[in-house]
Amino acid sequence: MLERFFKLSAHNTSVSTEVIAGITTFMTMVYIVFVNPQILSAAGMDASAVFVVTCMISAIGCIAMGLIANLPIALAPAMGLNAFFAFSVVVGMGVSWQIGMGTIFWGAVCFAIVSLLGIRSWILTNIPKCLRIGIPSGIGLLIAMVGFSNAGIVVASSATMITVGDLSSLECVLGALGFFIIVILASRGIHSAVLISIAVVTAIAALMGDIEYTGIVSMPPSISNTFGQLDLAGSLDVALMGVIFSFALVSLFDSSGTMIGVTEKCGFTDKRGRFPRMKQALITDSATSVVGAYMGTSTVTAYIESSAGVAAGGRTGLAAIVAGLLFILVIFFSPLAAMVPGYAVAGALVYVGILMSSELAKIDGKDLTESAPAFITAVMMPFTFSITEGVAAGFITYCVLKAGTNRWREIHPGVALVALLFIIKFAFVDGH
């Protein structure tokens, strides 16, 4: 049955290989079930409920991807957008998490519509390369900033805005230790480096009496505190339109780029970046984002960690299904997740930031009309603590520089329209 459904022989793989690949993918990305509750709880959400929802939506996304698209691509709540939701939208803009979750829902709906209409690939091919690189790089810098803050390495300062914290404190020392463990293990090719780091730092914190032991296994907590609690009407405020657009746009770049990267590693993509069952995959991840927002978590995306499973031999959706089934098992470990301190995941955040911002090296530094928009997009996100402002600054800078250097033809009408909409937002929405 498995052979017929997943076409294992045609993909030159076997059940055992796919199972190993699924386990490998799971081990590289399971850290999200510990990190996501830590971040979303900063917005006032129930961390225990978020833990269960994170496990559930990851399981749903992975299994759906395996069954519908037959691809070894795992899905889970996106890093970066969870921090944007918690710190920029809820804390920064002063809205409730219910309204903030509504903006995620509407962004996911827009994301699903462009996928269903088949215009998602058109958007991807017409957005300038410098902006496609600048956006995830900026998100990476923003994530790293959150990681430094969680470890107490960076703190607020009335004199210099930010400054270094108490480097001799327990959270600084253990946060730095976690980061070094991840980078050293990852450099040695150990796929579960992030999970090992979180486990080691949490164990040390427990031995030093900084956290209280509450158990390891239990029945899953209720998700009633988050399920269906989003405010759909309140989130349609004009002032939040830019936030909704940012969620949709970033999801489009992040998830699509990851899928192309993973399938390319499988040898499935053609010269234009297309791969088998592409439409099914795009619809699956966008629909999962809609469901995830309703359940109570940030935007769901394809995980680049899926490439670890591909490296282990995964070629079909069976690997994704195995990863999804393992996420279901994790649901019963909520007491263990509750014990993980914020500084234990700080190293993971900085590590993810490094991976995402490394894309800036692909920008042509000799062409200022390309490098400047990428730079502005990237640095504006951590400096303003807002993905929306970074995206807006990037689009506007790109159009101004291309026009100012008499390179009008390089400005796609869609890019010009987005820049114009952001200008209108700044002038007539933010200004009042």
N, C-alpha and C positions, 0 to 999 in steps of 0.2 A: 504493500500500500504506500509506504513512504517513498519507494523507488518510483512508482507511477506518478504520485502527486508532485514530488519535488524534482523529478528527473535527475536523480543523483548521478547515474552513469554518464548521462550527457554532459554533466558539469565536472566529470572526472573526480568525483568525491564519494564518500560513503557515510553511513549513519554514524559510525564511531568518530570519523573526522569532523563531522558537523557538530556532534555533541561536544567534542573537545573545543572546537571553535566557539561555540556558544558559551561555554564556561569561561573561556579566555576573555571574550567580549564583556561578559558580566563582571568578571573580576576587575577589569580596568575601569568600569564606569559605575560600580556600585557605590562609590563614594558619594554620588548625588543624593542618596537617601539620607545621608548624614548632613550634607552641606545645605541642601534645599530647606529643611526645617529651620536650620540656624538662621538663614537669611530671611525667610518669610516671616519668622517669628518677630523680627525687628519691626515689621509692619503691624504687629499686634495680632497676628494669626496664631491659632492653636498649634504649637509645634508637633504635638502627638498626632493630631489629625492630618497635618501636612505630611508627616512621615508616611502614614498609611496611604494617603492620596498619591504621594510620589511613587511609592511602590506599585500601586494599582495602575496608574496611568502609564508607567513604564512597561508594566506587564502587558497592558492592553495594546500599547503602541508596537511593542516588539512582536507580539503574536499576530497582530493585524498585518504588519509588514511582511511577516513570514508567509502568512496564508494568502494574502491578496497579491503581493508583488513578487513573492518567492525570491527575495534578496536578503543577504546577510547583514542587514542594516538595523541597528538597534535605535530605539527612540526613548527619550526621557526629557524632563523639564530642562530648559536651556540655561546654561550658566551665562551670566551677564544680564539677561533679561530679568532674572529673578532679583538681582541686585538693583537694577533700574526700577523695577516695580516697588521694591521695599524702601529704598533710600531716596530715590529721586521723585517718584510719583506720590507715594503715601507720606513719607516723612517730609520730603522737600516741599511738595506742593500743599501739604496739609489736608489731603482728602482721606476719607476712610478707606480701609483695605477692601471693603465691599465695592466701592466705586472704582478703585484701582483695578480690581479683578474684572470689573465690567469692561474697562478699556482693553484688557487682555482679550476678553471674549470677542469684542467687536473687531479688534485687530486680527484675531484668528478667523473670524467670519470673512473679512476682506481677503485674507490669505487664502481661504478655501475657495472663494469665488474666482480669483485670478487663476487658481489651479484648475478648477472645473471648466473655465472658459478657454483654457489652453494658452493664455497670454503670459503665463509665468516665465516661460523660457524667453519670450520676446523682451520682457522687462530686463531680464538678466543680461541679455546680449547687448542692450542699448545703454545700460548704466556704465559710465566710464570706469576703466580698470582702477584708476587711482582711488575712486570712491568705494569700489567693491573691496579694495584692500584696506582703505582707511577706516571703514566702519567696524569690521571685526577687530582691527588693531586697537581702535579706541575703546571698544568694549573690553578688550584684554587689559588695557591700562586701568580701566575703571574697576575691574575685578581685582586686580593686584592691589589697588588702593584700599579696597574693602578688606583684603587679606592683611595688609600692613596694619590697618586699624584694629582688626580683630585680635592681632597679636600685641597690640599696644606699642608697636614700633613707631607708628605715626599718630600723633594726637593733635587736637585743636590748640591754637595759640592766638590770643588777641593781638599780639605784636606782629607775628609773621604769618598769620593765617593757619599754617600747620608747622609742626616742629617734631623733633624726635622725642619719643617717650622714655620711660625708665628702662633702659636696656638690661638692668640687673634684675628686673621683676621676673616672677615665675612664668607669666604668660609670654613675655618677650623671649625668654630662653627656650621654652618648650615650643613656641611658635617657630622660632628660627631652626630648632632641631628638626621639627617636622618637615620644613622646607628642604633642609639638606638631605634628609633621608630620601625624600621623593626624587630629587635630582640625581643623587648618587645611584639609587636603584634603577631609575628610568634610564640613566646612561649605560647601565649594565644590561639593559634589555629585559628587566623584570616588569611584566605588564601590570601587576597589582601593586605597584609602588605607592600609589596614593592611599589605597586601603591599608597597607602595612604601616604607613606613616601615621595615619589617624589612630590605628590600633595601638601603636607603640606610645604615642604621646598621651593618649587617654589612659593607658595602663600606668604610665609614670605619674600622671596627675592623681590617679587613684591611690598609688602607693605613698604619695606625698600628702595625702589627705585633702586635696583640693576639690575632689568631687566625692559624692556619696554613692555607694553601691546600692542600686535599686533592683537588681536582678538582670537576667539575660533574656528569658523567653516568657511570653504571656499571650493571652488572646489579644487581638488587635483592638486598639482604642476606637471609639466611635468617630466617624467623620462628619457627624451632623453639624458641627460648628463651622464647617467650611462648605459642605455639599449644598449647592444651590443658593448660597448666601450672597452671591454677587448682585450688585445694584445695576441692572441693565439700563434703566431710565436715567438715573443720576449720572452715569458715565457718558451719556451723549451730550454733555455740556460742550458748548463751542470751545471753551478754553482747553478742553481735553482732546480736541481733534488731532492736534500735533502728536500727542502721546499715542493715540490709536494708530495713526499713520506710521509712527516709528516702530511700534510693535509689529505691524504688518510688513514693513519694508525690511527690518532687520531679520525677521523670521525667514523671509524670502531668500535673502543672501546666505544666511547661516545654514539653513537646512539644505538648500539646493546645492551649495558649494560642497557641503559634506558628502552628499550623495554621489556627486560626480567624482570626488576624491576617492571614496571607498570603491565604487564600481570600476574606476580606472585601475585601482590596485588589483581588482579581480580580472582585469583584461576585458571588461564588458563594453567600455565606452568607445565611440567613434571619434573622428577628428573634431566634430562639433560639440562634443561633450554629451551626446545622447547615449542612453543605455536601454537595454530591454525592459519592458514593463515600466517605463519612466512615468507615464501618466498615472498608473495605479499607485506607484510609490509616492508621487507628489500629492495625490488626493488623500492617501492614507495619513501622511504626516500632518496635513492641514486639518483634516477632520479630527485627528487625535488632539490637536491643539484646542479646538472648540470644546471637545468633551472635557479636556483637562481644566480649562478655565471654569467650566460649570461645576466641576468637582472641587476646585479650590487650589489650583497650582498655576505657576507661571507657564508661559508658552512652551510647548513641547517641540523638540527638534531632533533631527538625526544626529547621532554622536560619532565623531571622528574616531573614537575608541573602537568602533566597529572594525577598523582596519587591523587591529590586533588579532581579532578573530579570523579575518581574511588571511593574515600572515600565518595563522595556525592551520589554514587549509579550508576555511569556510567559504562556500560558494553558493549556497542556496538559503532559502528562508528557514530551513530547519534550524540553522544556527541561531537565527533571531528568536525563534520560538523557544529554544532551550534557554536563552538569556531571559526571556519573558517569564518562563516558568520559575526560574530561580528568583526573580523579583517577587513572585507570589510567596515564596517561602520566607523571604526576608521580612514580610509583614509581621511575622510572629516574634520579631526581635526588637520591638519598640522600646523595652526598658534599656536595652543596650544603646540604642540611638539617643535616648534621653540623657545618658551619662556623658556624651561627647561634648566637651567644652568648646567654646568658640575658637580659642587659640589652637585647638587640635586640627581644625580645618583651614586655618590661616595659610599654612604652607601649600595646601592644595589650591587655594585661590590664587596665590602668587604664581604657582607653577602653570596653572591654566592661562594666566595673564601673559606669561612668557611665550607660551605656545601660540597664542592668538596674535600677539603684537609682532612676532617674528616675520609676519607677512610684509611688513614695511620695507624689508630688504629688497623686495621685488619691484619697488618703485624706481623709475628713472630719475635720479637726482639731478641730471643735467637739464631737464626740462622743468622749469619752475612752475609752468602752468599745470603740470601733473603732480609734482612733488609737494607744492604748497597746499593744494586742496586736501591731499592725503594727510599731510601733517596737521593742518588745521582741524580736520575731522577727528583725527586721533586724539590730539591733546585737549580739545575742547570738552571731550566727554569726562575725563577725570577732573579737569579744572572747574567745570560747571556742575559736575556730578549729575550729568544728564545726557542720555543717549540722543534725545530729541534735539538738543541744542547742537551737539556735535554733527549730527546728520544735516541739520539746517545750515550750519556754518560751512560745511563741506560743499553742499550743492550751490550755495550762493557764491562762495569763493571761486569755484570752478567756472561758473558762468561769467563772472566779472573778469577773471583773468583771461579767459579765452576771447571774450569780446574786446577787452582792452588791448590785446595783442593782435587784433584783426584776424582771429581764427574762428569766426562765427560758425563756419560750416561744421566744426567739430562738436558743436553744442546740439545734441539731439533735442527735438521739440519736447519730448517727455521730461528730460532733465530740466529744460528751461521752465516748464510748467510747474514742476516740483519746487524749484527755486522761487518762482513767483508766488506760489501758495505760502511758502514759509515767510517771505517778505510781508505778505498781507497779514499773516498771523502775528508777526512781530509788531506791525504798525497799528492794526485795528483790534486785535484780541489781547495781546500781552500789554499793550500800551493803555488799556482802559480797565 
